[in-house]
Amino acid sequence: MSSSRPPTAPRRHLLARRNLVILAAAVVVLGAGYLTLQAGHPSAAAVILVIGYCVLFPLGIAL
């Protein structure tokens, strides 16, 4: 017996637009974090970098 289901179309993009927007925001936040670190504010830079690396990047990949 053969299945009469139509073949599924291949996915064109690995990540959706929402993922790309979140990942772009993560890159911007990381840039801001490193600029803050360079300006001599290590505590603020640490918070910003944690948000970029531990919140935005995983969110951009997972959603």
C-alpha positions, 0 to 999 in steps of 0.5 A: 500500500502506498501513501497518498500524502503529497511530498513536503516542501523543503524549508528554504530558511533555517531561521525565521525572521523573528530569530534573525531580528533577535540575533541581530539585537544580540549582536548590537547588545554585545557591541554595546557591551564591549564598547562599555567595557572599553570605556572603563565601566566593567560592571555595566559591561558585564551586565550588558554582555550577560544579557547578550550572551545568556539571554538574547543569543539562546532566545534567538536560536530557540524561538 
